[in-house]
Every structure is written in structure tokens, then in C-alpha cells.
Amino acid sequence: MSVSQPVSAVNLSAQSPNAAEGNIKADKKSGKETELPPVYSPNSTYVVGNMIIDKKTGRAIEAPPGYNPNSLVVGNVIINKETKEIIAPKPGPLDLQHDVSKIIPKGYTRATFNGLDVHVFVTNTKKHKVSVSLGNKEHVAEEFTSMVDSDTLVMINGSLFGGKPHEKYYSETYGPFAINGHIYEPPGDYKINYDYPVFAYKNDENNNEIAYVGFLDEYTFKNEIAPSAKFVIGGTHTLLVNGQKQVEGHDKAVNPKGVAPRTMLGIREDGSLILVVVDGKNLNGEVFITTEGNKVSGRSGISLYEGAEIMKNLGCIHAINLDGGGSSRMYYNGRVVSKPTDPGRPIGSTVIVKIKETEE
């Protein structure tokens, strides 16, 4: 964004140790002037004329047409409070530490959270159909991209899965799992574990897409939920229930306060599904404070409480955490867009988005 002409006759000394005019920062003692590049920060709330001044750095940025002090700053986007229209999206990914529910577009978006890459896909209920899959081989975990069909637009990993090395078969999912009424029964001595919560996706009596997130007993799952659901998939923890943060689940399987790459699935009020993968990486020992107050040296991912925050900021009313860690990955438009920490790991199940044959 280009810098506008300097704003004259403005005294900034009360706000900053240095005086700033336009893109020039002058030291009050020495009078030495330093040219400042145009930058933007969520802290840039000090407005002078048509300029936004960064409170911390004193840097000046040109305000976009239509900007006024009542505009709403959300991450790296300025939106009009009244119309909710985006006035000036800034270069770079959306910051999911802020509520972006009104500005996140349909389709794929690369965002950020506490320095981590976050891959988001928001479905369009008129254009997209969503289902789940166990891949091409029965009771066997498979290489992720081998589970991609020719018409797959988006795919993320699904439920926790596994088995012992000496066993012939894997259980492709530990929790409840069903596709169009067909219930997956694990092989051998494995049983469906109802300690894992589910995400059940279906149409209501008005043909609107709805979801149930929570825990089911065997009878309810097999007789009341699975028969009418488009799909049911088990996760490790609930994240949001009825718009409220609710992190509950199988703590022995996944520590909700621990940080790791995450895969999450949610639904918004309009029926659109949100598929999210958070990459993990190390930031050279820099100490971060997680949402629940834990100190983390470096960032190998996020906690489930932070996952709940992300899904709420994306506008979800219900959300669940799926398998994470080295399993977390997202395929979009012909390639894996996320950066898996264990790229060779086989996957038991997936959530898939495809284009509908006829748009509704």
C-alpha cells in the first residue's frame, strides 16, 4: 500500500517519543528524520487525518478510501462496522486470533494463528458435497494422497486409528463411523469406542444441513443417528457445542492442553462446513502462552483450547477435533497444501469435499 502525502501541522508528541508526519519519523531531540515504510498492524488504531499511525512503531500508513475511526480492525483486514464490507484486506494471511467469521471467504484460505500456518476451507452448500471415506482398502491404513479420487477438491485426515505392529489389520477409526447409514465395524477384537465424541452431519426436515457434536451410546448411534446421517465421524474432543467452547473428550488419547498440529471440523449457522488444519513448527525456543495459560517453548502446534478459539473465530456453532499430530494434513486442488510433520504416515479415514454435479 502506498503512503499518502505527509499530514501537516499535526502534533504527535503526546502519543509517541518521536514525531511522525506521513512516512517520516523525526527524532525530537536530534531532528534527524527517518523514512518509514508503509506497514500495518492490528495496533494501528491512532488516526490522524487520513493516516493510520502504528502506536508501537510510529509508522504511518495511508488510510483506504472510506476509512473512519469507527471502522473495525479484524486481524489484517479493515471492515466497515455498519455494512460489514471489507474496506482494505491487507497482504498476508488472516489472523485467526480475531473474529473473522464475517470476512472469511468460501473456499480455501491460508490463515495464521500465533505464527503458525492454518489452512481453512469453507464449503458452499450449493456447490459442494461433503462425505467421509475409509479409503480403498478394508481395515488398512493408507497413504494419504492414494485416498484422493479424481473429483476430490479438498480432503483432510479423519479419526484416530491404529493397531499393533504384529496384527494383520488396523482399525481404521476408533470412534463411531458411518456413511449414509452404513456403520463401520472394526476388525478382530476391536470394538467401537463410545468414549470418543462424534460429528454427525445430516439434513433436517427442511433439507437444511445440520450437525450434532457430542457423545453417543451404542443404541443412539446405531438406531437414531447413523440411519439418517450423511456421515458420522469420531473425534478426540468436542471443541464447540451450541456456539460455546466445550473441550471434552478422550484425555488419555490426546492431552487437551498439549500443543500439536491439529485437524478440526466445524459447521456454521448457514450449514457450511469448515475444515481446518493447523501446521506445526518450531520457532527457535521462543516462549508462548497458550489460551489456557501454559508456557510453551517453541510452537509445535496448538492446544485444543486454542483450537476451540480458532473454530469460534471462524464462526462455527459446533466443532470437533479429529486426529492430529503427524496425521494432520490438507489436500486442496491437486496437492497437499499443509506441511505434515510426518508426511509418510498412513491415514485411516478422511473427510472429503467434492463439487456437486448440478449446482443447487
C-alpha positions as CSV (number, residue, x, y, z in Angstrom):
1,M,0.0,0.0,0.0
2,S,1.5,3.4,-1.0
3,V,2.0,6.1,1.6
4,S,0.0,9.3,1.2
5,Q,1.2,12.8,1.3
6,P,2.5,13.9,4.7
7,V,0.0,15.3,7.2
8,S,1.0,18.8,8.2
9,A,0.6,20.7,11.4
10,V,-0.1,17.6,13.5
11,N,1.4,17.2,16.9
12,L,2.1,13.6,17.7
13,S,4.4,14.1,20.5
14,A,1.8,13.2,23.1
15,Q,1.4,9.8,21.6
16,S,5.0,8.8,20.8
17,P,8.5,9.8,21.8
18,N,9.1,10.7,18.2
19,A,7.1,12.9,15.9
20,A,5.7,11.3,12.8
21,E,4.3,13.0,9.7
22,G,3.2,10.9,6.7
23,N,6.0,8.4,6.2
24,I,8.7,10.5,8.0
25,K,9.6,9.9,11.6
26,A,11.6,12.7,13.2
27,D,13.6,12.4,16.4
28,K,12.5,15.4,18.6
29,K,16.0,15.8,20.2
30,S,18.2,15.5,17.2
31,G,15.8,16.5,14.5
32,K,17.1,13.5,12.4
33,E,14.4,12.2,10.0
34,T,13.9,8.5,9.2
35,E,11.8,7.4,6.3
36,L,9.3,4.7,7.4
37,P,8.0,2.0,5.1
38,P,4.2,1.6,4.8
39,V,3.2,-1.2,7.3
40,Y,0.1,-2.3,9.0
41,S,-0.6,-3.7,12.4
42,P,-3.8,-4.5,14.4
43,N,-2.5,-1.9,16.9
44,S,-2.7,0.8,14.2
45,T,-5.7,2.5,15.8
46,Y,-4.3,6.0,16.1
47,V,-5.9,8.1,13.3
48,V,-4.7,11.5,12.1
49,G,-6.4,12.9,9.1
50,N,-6.4,10.2,6.5
51,M,-3.5,8.4,8.2
52,I,-3.4,5.4,10.4
53,I,-0.4,5.6,12.8
54,D,1.0,2.4,14.4
55,K,1.0,3.1,18.1
56,K,4.1,1.0,18.8
57,T,6.4,1.9,15.9
58,G,5.1,5.3,15.0
59,R,4.9,4.3,11.4
60,A,2.3,5.9,9.2
61,I,0.1,4.2,6.7
62,E,-2.3,5.6,4.1
63,A,-5.9,5.0,5.2
64,P,-8.1,3.4,2.5
65,P,-11.0,5.3,0.9
66,G,-14.0,5.3,3.2
67,Y,-12.0,4.6,6.4
68,N,-13.0,6.3,9.5
69,P,-12.3,5.8,13.2
70,N,-15.4,3.7,13.6
71,S,-14.2,1.1,11.1
72,L,-13.5,-2.3,12.6
73,V,-10.0,-3.7,12.5
74,V,-10.0,-7.5,12.4
75,G,-6.6,-9.2,12.1
76,N,-5.1,-7.8,8.9
77,V,-8.4,-6.6,7.5
78,I,-10.3,-3.3,7.9
79,I,-14.1,-3.7,7.6
80,N,-17.0,-1.2,7.8
81,K,-18.8,-1.7,11.0
82,E,-22.2,-0.8,9.5
83,T,-22.1,-2.6,6.2
84,K,-19.6,-5.4,7.2
85,E,-17.9,-4.8,3.8
86,I,-14.2,-5.3,3.6
87,I,-12.6,-1.9,3.1
88,A,-9.0,-2.9,2.9
89,P,-7.7,-6.5,3.1
90,K,-4.0,-6.3,3.8
91,P,-1.4,-8.6,2.2
92,G,-0.7,-11.8,4.1
93,P,-2.9,-14.3,5.8
94,L,-5.9,-13.6,8.1
95,D,-5.1,-13.7,11.8
96,L,-7.4,-16.2,13.5
97,Q,-6.7,-14.8,16.9
98,H,-9.5,-12.4,15.9
99,D,-13.1,-12.9,14.9
100,V,-13.0,-13.3,11.1
101,S,-16.4,-15.0,10.8
102,K,-17.9,-12.2,8.7
103,I,-15.0,-11.8,6.3
104,I,-13.6,-15.4,5.8
105,P,-14.5,-16.3,2.2
106,K,-15.9,-19.5,0.9
107,G,-13.3,-21.9,-0.4
108,Y,-9.7,-22.2,0.6
109,T,-7.8,-19.6,2.7
110,R,-4.4,-19.7,4.3
111,A,-4.5,-18.0,7.6
112,T,-2.3,-17.7,10.7
113,F,-2.5,-18.3,14.4
114,N,0.3,-17.3,16.8
115,G,2.8,-17.6,14.0
116,L,1.5,-21.0,12.7
117,D,0.1,-21.6,9.3
118,V,-3.6,-22.5,9.3
119,H,-5.4,-24.0,6.3
120,V,-9.1,-23.3,6.1
121,F,-11.7,-24.5,3.7
122,V,-15.3,-23.2,4.0
123,T,-17.8,-25.1,1.9
124,N,-20.6,-23.6,-0.2
125,T,-23.7,-25.7,0.5
126,K,-25.0,-25.0,-3.1
127,K,-21.8,-26.1,-4.8
128,H,-20.1,-28.6,-2.5
129,K,-20.9,-32.1,-1.2
130,V,-19.1,-33.4,1.9
131,S,-18.6,-37.0,2.9
132,V,-16.1,-39.3,4.7
133,S,-14.1,-42.2,3.5
134,L,-12.1,-45.2,4.7
135,G,-10.0,-45.3,1.5
136,N,-9.7,-48.1,-1.0
137,K,-8.6,-51.0,1.2
138,E,-10.6,-52.6,4.0
139,H,-9.2,-52.4,7.5
140,V,-5.8,-51.0,6.3
141,A,-4.4,-47.5,6.9
142,E,-3.3,-46.0,3.5
143,E,-1.0,-43.3,2.2
144,F,-2.9,-40.0,2.3
145,T,-2.8,-39.0,-1.4
146,S,-3.7,-42.5,-2.5
147,M,-7.2,-41.8,-1.0
148,V,-7.8,-38.9,-3.4
149,D,-10.4,-39.5,-6.1
150,S,-10.3,-37.9,-9.5
151,D,-13.1,-35.5,-8.4
152,T,-11.7,-34.7,-4.9
153,L,-11.4,-30.9,-4.3
154,V,-10.5,-30.9,-0.7
155,M,-9.5,-33.7,1.8
156,I,-8.3,-33.8,5.4
157,N,-7.4,-36.7,7.6
158,G,-10.2,-38.0,9.8
159,S,-10.4,-40.1,13.0
160,L,-7.8,-41.6,15.3
161,F,-6.9,-45.1,14.1
162,G,-4.3,-47.7,14.6
163,G,-3.3,-51.2,15.6
164,K,-0.4,-53.2,16.9
165,P,2.5,-53.9,14.5
166,H,2.1,-57.7,14.7
167,E,-1.6,-57.6,13.8
168,K,-2.8,-58.2,10.3
169,Y,-5.4,-55.4,10.4
170,Y,-5.7,-51.9,11.6
171,S,-8.9,-50.4,13.0
172,E,-9.4,-47.5,10.6
173,T,-11.3,-45.5,13.2
174,Y,-11.6,-45.9,17.0
175,G,-14.8,-43.9,17.4
176,P,-18.2,-44.3,15.8
177,F,-18.2,-44.0,12.0
178,A,-20.9,-44.3,9.4
179,I,-21.6,-43.3,5.8
180,N,-25.2,-43.0,4.5
181,G,-26.5,-45.3,7.2
182,H,-23.7,-47.9,6.8
183,I,-21.9,-48.4,10.1
184,Y,-18.2,-49.3,10.2
185,E,-17.5,-52.3,12.4
186,P,-13.8,-52.6,13.4
187,P,-12.0,-55.9,12.7
188,G,-10.9,-58.6,15.1
189,D,-11.1,-57.8,18.8
190,Y,-11.6,-54.1,18.1
191,K,-14.8,-52.5,19.2
192,I,-16.4,-49.1,18.6
193,N,-15.2,-46.9,21.4
194,Y,-18.0,-44.6,22.6
195,D,-15.7,-42.6,24.8
196,Y,-14.9,-40.6,21.6
197,P,-17.3,-37.8,20.6
198,V,-18.8,-37.7,17.1
199,F,-19.6,-35.2,14.4
200,A,-22.9,-36.3,12.8
201,Y,-23.9,-34.5,9.6
202,K,-27.4,-34.7,8.1
203,N,-30.3,-32.8,6.7
204,D,-33.2,-31.6,8.8
205,E,-36.9,-31.8,7.8
206,N,-36.5,-28.7,5.8
207,N,-33.5,-30.1,3.9
208,N,-31.0,-27.8,5.7
209,E,-27.6,-29.1,6.6
210,I,-27.2,-29.5,10.4
211,A,-24.8,-31.3,12.7
212,Y,-24.7,-32.9,16.1
213,V,-21.5,-32.8,18.1
214,G,-21.3,-34.8,21.3
215,F,-21.2,-38.3,22.8
216,L,-23.5,-41.2,21.9
217,D,-24.2,-44.5,23.4
218,E,-24.4,-47.6,21.2
219,Y,-28.2,-47.7,20.9
220,T,-28.5,-44.0,20.0
221,F,-25.7,-44.2,17.4
222,K,-26.9,-47.3,15.7
223,N,-30.7,-46.7,15.9
224,E,-31.2,-43.0,15.9
225,I,-28.2,-41.1,14.4
226,A,-26.5,-43.3,11.9
227,P,-29.5,-44.4,9.8
228,S,-30.4,-40.8,8.8
229,A,-27.0,-39.2,8.7
230,K,-24.9,-38.4,5.6
231,F,-21.9,-39.3,7.7
232,V,-20.8,-39.8,11.3
233,I,-17.1,-39.5,12.2
234,G,-15.5,-39.8,15.6
235,G,-13.0,-37.2,17.0
236,T,-10.9,-37.0,20.1
237,H,-12.7,-34.0,21.8
238,T,-15.6,-31.7,21.2
239,L,-14.5,-28.0,20.8
240,L,-17.7,-26.1,20.4
241,V,-21.3,-27.1,21.2
242,N,-24.1,-24.7,20.5
243,G,-21.7,-21.9,20.0
244,Q,-20.0,-22.4,23.4
245,K,-16.4,-23.6,23.9
246,Q,-16.6,-27.1,25.3
247,V,-13.4,-29.1,25.2
248,E,-14.4,-32.6,26.4
249,G,-13.2,-36.0,25.2
250,H,-10.7,-38.8,25.5
251,D,-8.0,-37.1,27.5
252,K,-6.0,-40.3,27.7
253,A,-5.7,-40.4,23.9
254,V,-5.0,-36.7,23.5
255,N,-3.9,-34.2,26.1
256,P,-6.1,-31.1,25.5
257,K,-3.5,-28.8,27.0
258,G,-0.7,-30.2,24.9
259,V,0.3,-28.5,21.7
260,A,0.4,-30.3,18.3
261,P,-0.7,-30.0,14.7
262,R,-4.5,-30.2,14.6
263,T,-7.2,-31.2,12.2
264,M,-10.7,-29.8,13.1
265,L,-14.2,-29.9,11.6
266,G,-17.0,-27.5,12.3
267,I,-20.3,-26.2,11.0
268,R,-21.7,-22.7,10.8
269,E,-25.3,-21.5,11.3
270,D,-25.8,-21.4,7.5
271,G,-24.9,-25.1,7.2
272,S,-21.5,-24.6,5.6
273,L,-18.8,-26.9,6.9
274,I,-15.3,-25.6,7.9
275,L,-12.3,-27.9,7.5
276,V,-9.2,-26.7,9.3
277,V,-5.6,-28.0,9.5
278,V,-3.1,-26.2,11.8
279,D,0.6,-26.8,10.8
280,G,3.2,-27.4,13.5
281,K,6.7,-25.9,13.5
282,N,9.4,-24.9,15.9
283,L,10.1,-21.2,16.5
284,N,13.6,-21.5,18.0
285,G,12.6,-21.7,21.6
286,E,10.5,-18.5,21.7
287,V,8.2,-18.8,24.7
288,F,4.4,-18.6,24.0
289,I,1.5,-18.6,26.4
290,T,-1.4,-20.8,25.3
291,T,-5.0,-19.8,25.7
292,E,-5.3,-21.8,28.9
293,G,-2.1,-20.1,30.4
294,N,0.5,-22.8,29.7
295,K,4.0,-21.7,28.8
296,V,5.3,-23.4,25.6
297,S,8.9,-23.1,24.4
298,G,8.6,-23.0,20.7
299,R,5.4,-23.9,18.8
300,S,4.8,-27.4,17.6
301,G,1.1,-26.7,17.2
302,I,-1.9,-25.6,19.3
303,S,-3.8,-26.8,22.3
304,L,-7.4,-27.9,21.9
305,Y,-8.5,-24.8,23.8
306,E,-6.8,-22.8,21.1
307,G,-8.5,-25.0,18.6
308,A,-11.8,-24.1,20.1
309,E,-10.9,-20.4,19.8
310,I,-10.0,-20.7,16.2
311,M,-13.2,-22.5,15.3
312,K,-15.3,-19.9,17.2
313,N,-13.5,-17.1,15.4
314,L,-14.3,-18.8,12.1
315,G,-18.0,-18.6,13.0
316,C,-18.7,-22.3,13.9
317,I,-21.5,-23.2,16.2
318,H,-20.4,-26.9,16.6
319,A,-16.8,-28.2,16.1
320,I,-14.8,-31.3,16.8
321,N,-11.1,-32.2,17.0
322,L,-10.1,-35.0,14.7
323,D,-6.8,-37.0,14.6
324,G,-3.8,-34.6,14.9
325,G,0.0,-34.6,15.2
326,G,1.8,-36.3,12.4
327,S,-1.6,-37.3,10.8
328,S,-2.7,-33.7,10.3
329,R,-2.8,-32.7,6.6
330,M,-5.0,-31.0,4.0
331,Y,-5.2,-31.7,0.2
332,Y,-6.6,-28.9,-1.9
333,N,-6.9,-28.5,-5.7
334,G,-4.4,-31.1,-6.7
335,R,-1.8,-31.0,-3.9
336,V,-1.2,-31.2,-0.2
337,V,-1.2,-27.6,0.9
338,S,-0.3,-28.2,4.6
339,K,3.1,-29.2,5.9
340,P,2.7,-32.5,7.7
341,T,5.3,-33.3,10.4
342,D,5.2,-36.9,9.4
343,P,4.4,-36.9,5.7
344,G,4.8,-40.6,5.2
345,R,2.3,-41.6,7.9
346,P,-0.7,-43.7,6.6
347,I,-4.2,-42.5,7.3
348,G,-7.2,-44.5,8.4
349,S,-10.1,-42.2,7.3
350,T,-10.7,-38.8,5.6
351,V,-13.2,-36.0,5.2
352,I,-13.7,-35.2,1.5
353,V,-15.2,-32.3,-0.3
354,K,-16.3,-32.6,-4.0
355,I,-18.1,-30.4,-6.5
356,K,-21.8,-31.2,-6.9
357,E,-22.8,-32.4,-10.4
358,T,-25.5,-29.8,-10.5
359,E,-25.4,-26.6,-8.5
360,E,-28.5,-26.1,-6.3
